[in-house]
Amino acid sequence: MLKLYGFSVSNYYNMVKLALLEKGLSFEEVPFYAGQTPEALAISPRGKVPVLGVEQGFINETSVILEYIEQSQKGTPLLPSDPFERAQVLALAKEIELYIELPARACYPEAFFGMTLPDAIKEKTKTELLLGIASLGRHGKFSPYVAGNNLSVADLYFLYSVPLACGVAKKLFEIDLLAELPAAKELLDRLGDNPNVQRIAADREAAMPAFMAMVASKK
Ligand SMILES: N[C@@H](CCC(=O)N[C@@H](CS)C(=O)NCC(=O)O)C(=O)O
């Protein structure tokens, strides 16, 4: 059986978890905080989650895991078979990761964990987030899903990156990142009605106290 290594508070973990759930696949969740110990690095070379455990070994990096699941497993497709349509979905997912998730992540310590960051980092994040959201507005279809008719890998990145980026923008810059993208807000609401999304949100909430305690113990 597939094994999903990671923890329920991780947004990347939850992208893969939603893919597995949407496809109706059986999998086992293996609690794993990664980190830099030799044991963890033997599973995840850069000490990150998620990792997918399969018969032959481990697969790391969310985009690669999602591609592997798509190619090797049955269930609802999350990538179109048409090469051009597939490229659009993958480009949207990559744009969300590079231009929204990663800039926002640079400010998670201040937005969510009570730390203070240098102004230069915050300014860079603000500029990049505004450009990233504008790019999503140009490329995203939101009709009804990010890339068009069907739920896709782009929606996984959207759902588990954009709300966090909005949290950063609101808290640090008093900006509503989606102010000019009402269709994106509507899609977030609709995705929130999905039972698998709700299950993941409940698991995240349940895991949050232990995660915050762990973060506090490392400060
Ligand atoms: N590029 C990685 C990023 C994954 C990632 O950043 N995971 C976070 C949790 S959301 C993590 O493992 N952080 C632990 C650390 O950086 O030490 C992927 O796509 O899977």
The ligand as a MOL file (V3000), in Angstrom:
LIG
                    3D

  0  0  0     0  0            999 V3000
M  V30 BEGIN CTAB
M  V30 COUNTS 20 19 0 0 0
M  V30 BEGIN ATOM
M  V30 1 N 9.7730 21.4250 -2.5460 0
M  V30 2 C 9.1420 20.6470 -1.5150 0
M  V30 3 C 8.6930 21.5780 -0.4120 0
M  V30 4 C 8.0530 20.8560 0.7360 0
M  V30 5 C 8.0950 21.6720 2.0150 0
M  V30 6 O 8.5300 22.8370 2.0270 0
M  V30 7 N 7.6360 21.0540 3.1000 0
M  V30 8 C 7.7060 21.6940 4.3900 0
M  V30 9 C 6.4190 21.4620 5.1640 0
M  V30 10 S 5.0740 22.3060 4.4190 0
M  V30 11 C 8.8240 21.0630 5.1850 0
M  V30 12 O 9.0870 19.8890 5.0520 0
M  V30 13 N 9.4640 21.8530 6.0280 0
M  V30 14 C 10.4470 21.3460 6.9290 0
M  V30 15 C 11.7640 22.0260 6.7820 0
M  V30 16 O 11.9300 22.8180 5.8340 0
M  V30 17 O 12.6110 21.7480 7.6090 0
M  V30 18 C 7.9760 19.8480 -2.0980 0
M  V30 19 O 7.4800 20.2610 -3.1550 0
M  V30 20 O 7.5680 18.8260 -1.5480 0
M  V30 END ATOM
M  V30 BEGIN BOND
M  V30 1 1 1 2
M  V30 2 1 2 3
M  V30 3 1 2 18
M  V30 4 1 3 4
M  V30 5 1 4 5
M  V30 6 2 5 6
M  V30 7 1 5 7
M  V30 8 1 7 8
M  V30 9 1 8 9
M  V30 10 1 8 11
M  V30 11 1 9 10
M  V30 12 2 11 12
M  V30 13 1 11 13
M  V30 14 1 13 14
M  V30 15 1 14 15
M  V30 16 2 15 16
M  V30 17 1 15 17
M  V30 18 2 18 19
M  V30 19 1 18 20
M  V30 END BOND
M  V30 END CTAB
M  END
